[in-house]
Each structure stands twice: as structure tokens, then as C-alpha cells.
Amino acid sequence: MASKKGKILIVDDNAGIRQALKILLPMHFAEVETLPSPAALVSTLERFRPDVVLLDMNFNTDINTGNEGLYWAREIKQMMPEVEVVLFTAYADIQLAVEGMKRGAFDFIVKPWENEKLVATLTAARDKARKVTGNCHPERSEGAMYWGASRPMSVIRKTVDKIAPTDATVLITGENGTGKDVLAREIHARSLRNGKPMVAVDAGAISETLFESELFGHVKGAFTDAHTDHVGKFEQADGGTLFLDEIGNIPLHLQAKLLRVIQSRSVARVGGSQAIPVNIRLICATNMDLEQLVREGRFREDLYYRINTVHIALPPLRERREDIVPLAERFIGQFAEKYHRPLAGLDESAKALLEGGRWSGNIRELQNCIEKAVILSEGTTLTAKDIQLEQARAGAPAAGTMKAISDAEEERMVREAVLRSNGNISAAAKILGISRPTLYAKMKKFGL
């Protein structure tokens, strides 16, 4: 018998239907999960990464005047175009299901269903999804944008929905490790240029002597080692997207040359005189405060406004704590498969530890932490003991280090310690490395 393949997600508010499909579908597909409503659909899509979603047309909640299926089918396809949606509908809603197919759904199944037809439809949808994933999105399962449930990311997602299909120039800012490059790839993947290349350049890593050659190209004989013509990054990205990372690190005297090319949308290779037109969508990123650099005279104001048509500021992980555990579980799935570890997730102690961490390295640090924990784990569930990260274990600075800090930082540390200990003063004092009387005094000081 052929091995079972494919991941199916069922979203239906009828418990009897979910139970029946939980019995039927695992006989034909590798993994099957169910949801009673779309409330957790987004996070489940990110974590489970299904090939097919079997989506009911109507739920108990009154969303979009009864057209919940159409609404969520569109949301799924916008978020993950490679996932196929099969609509699950009552006979009276067939016309609505047909409309859903016009909007991107793969097919529909009428209740009550015939098992053979249901399995055949889901199989066909799975095969189409896997063909698309295999050919067009080879890195999507690991590199796709995780939107999460936090309000800042919800706002950013709505912005991306609006600007991705356009050619608007985008500036992405945020601390190291917040996923600026991942967001840039997401914008490109959802743009009308997704069939063309996205060329990424670490602008801060290019030496000044090679800057023009790398970005604009050179002709044979332009300088000593120019033995052949070289096509620069702008030309390589023609028709697609050019992603200039760490743009704040470009020296001032080279910024003028970059600005000229961005304005004219044409390049002249080093040693050549011909102006070569380039059709690109430009996305830039930096962890620096460009407005401050402009004020200091270290970044050209005209270049700043040229690259800042749309500004997206990615929040640090400490400002989206509700996303820490789902992100960690996502990484567990990736690394458990990579290192062949039979891990099912996190226990409560591990969740509490991760949620209380400072994560100054943001998502990248969390990813590295989970990878190490997966490699060293011995059980089927990650525990706090498996997560060998001192700053996550401490949450605030280690005991005895609460000194020489600002009042604002001190207040934040006290608040976090009290919150993490659920109001237990002894536990909070231990976290901070101070005595109970000292903690009481600090709480009084900050009005806690």
C-alpha cells in the first residue's frame, strides 16, 4: 500500500462531522487536524502548514452576513497561495460555493458527502498543492512570514495586503533578528513580480571599492581584475525585486551614486558609458534610525525620502509576547523534522520560561535557542530544562545585577518580575535578586 501523504485541516463547527472525518481521513492522509471555528485558523495555518483546508461555509459566529466561507477562503489564499481550499457546504449554499471557486477555492463538497468523492477531491487538491509547493515555493515552509496574533503584526499585515501588489518602494526597519529579510521576501512573493527574481544585497558588507561594481556591474578591462563583463545586482533584479539590506551602512559619498540610479532606473556599468534601463521594485531594510542619521548628516535626506514611500517598522519580540510560544512551536516542527527528533511541542514550564525571556536577539535568537534545545532533547516534549538560555531563564538580568539602570528600566523589570510570579512577592524578589522589603519599597516607588 502506498504511503499516506498530505496534511488536511478541517474547519467545521459540527462536532459530529469533525469526529467522523477524524476517523475517515487519517486512513488516506498523513496528518489531519480539526478546528471548530476560524478563531485559531491563522495560527494553525502557520504551525500546521496544511496542503488542503476543508472549510465549512457557515459558522456559529455572524461574520460577513453569513458568507464566512468566502471570507476565510480569501484570507487563506492571500496568506498562503499554495494551500488549496475545498469548501464544505449544504445543498442550499451550492451557488455560494461556486462563487467561492471563482475566488480561488479548488472545489466544493456538498453535505451529506460520499466518502469516495470526498477523499478523491481532497487527494486531487493535495496533489495540486504539493506540485505548486515543490515547484514554486521550495523554501516557504521554513521561510514564510509568521504574522502571529499581536496587534502590531496585524496592522503590518493589513499594510502588506495593500502594498504588496503595487510597485511602491518599501523601507523596513527593526532591531536585528526581527525578520526584516523574511518580510521582504513575503512582499515579493505576494507581488505581481513573484515570477521574477528577488535579488538580496547586504549593502553593509560590500567594500567601498567594489560597491559600484557589485551593484551596477562593470565591463571587461574596467580595472585590473575585470577579466570579463559583470552584471550588477540592479540588472540581475530586472523585472523583479531588489532588496538592499543594511542600507544605513552605505557611506555618504556612495549614497549619491545609489540615489542617481534609483531616480533614473538605469545603470552604467563601471568602465562603460551605455545607460542600461532596469525595471525593479526596491525594498530596503535597516536596524538604524535613518532620521537620526539624516539629522547628523550621515545619510542623505533626498535618498531617505526616495526609499521611504512606505515605511514598515517591525516590532521586537518583547512587544509581541503572545507570539513567542507559537513561533517556538513552529521552529520545533522544523528542527524536529530536520534532526529526526520525535518532539510533540513544549510543556508548560518551557512555555512560561520562553514567554518570560528578554530575547534581545528577537526571533533569530529564539530560533537558535529552539534548534539547540531540539538537538539536545531526550524526551518527546521540550521542558524548561531543555532550554539552555540564561537570559530566558532569568527574564530580567540575573540575580544581583539590578543596579546602575534608569528608573524606567527598573520599573519595567519590577513589573515583569511581579507579573511572571503572579504577584508572589517572594518569587518576584528572587527573580530580581533583592530582598522582599526592597521590592516593597520599589513597588511603592512606582505605584504598583
Number of C-alpha atoms within 10 A of each C-alpha: 3 5 7 12 16 20 20 27 22 23 26 22 18 14 12 10 14 18 11 10 17 16 10 14 19 17 12 17 18 13 18 21 18 20 18 17 18 19 11 12 19 17 19 19 18 21 20 18 18 23 26 27 29 22 26 27 25 21 18 12 13 10 13 10 8 14 17 20 26 23 15 19 25 18 14 20 16 14 21 19 18 22 25 29 31 27 27 27 22 17 12 10 15 17 10 17 26 14 13 24 17 11 14 18 24 21 20 23 22 16 13 11 12 10 12 8 11 18 16 12 16 28 19 15 24 24 16 18 21 20 13 16 18 13 8 13 16 11 10 17 15 13 15 17 21 23 20 21 16 14 13 15 18 13 12 17 18 10 14 19 15 10 17 19 16 15 17 15 18 23 26 23 23 18 18 17 19 22 22 24 21 14 24 26 23 20 23 26 22 19 20 15 20 18 12 16 17 24 18 18 19 14 23 17 12 16 12 14 8 11 19 21 22 20 23 24 23 23 19 15 14 16 11 7 8 15 12 11 15 17 16 20 20 29 23 20 21 18 19 25 29 25 28 23 24 19 22 22 18 20 15 13 12 12 19 15 14 17 17 13 17 18 10 11 15 19 25 19 24 22 16 14 10 10 12 13 15 19 15 25 21 23 27 25 26 23 20 16 11 18 15 11 15 15 11 10 11 18 23 20 14 13 17 18 12 15 21 17 11 15 15 18 18 19 18 19 24 17 12 16 18 15 20 22 19 21 20 22 21 24 22 25 19 18 21 19 13 12 11 11 18 15 19 14 21 21 13 12 12 21 19 17 21 26 21 22 21 18 21 18 16 19 21 15 17 23 19 13 19 26 21 15 21 29 15 14 18 13 13 14 16 25 19 19 13 20 21 14 20 11 17 23 22 17 21 22 18 15 13 11 12 16 8 7 10 9 11 9 11 18 18 13 19 22 16 18 24 21 13 18 15 11 12 12 17 15 16 24 21 17 24 24 17 16 14 15 12 11 20 13 13 15 15 10 11 14 8 12
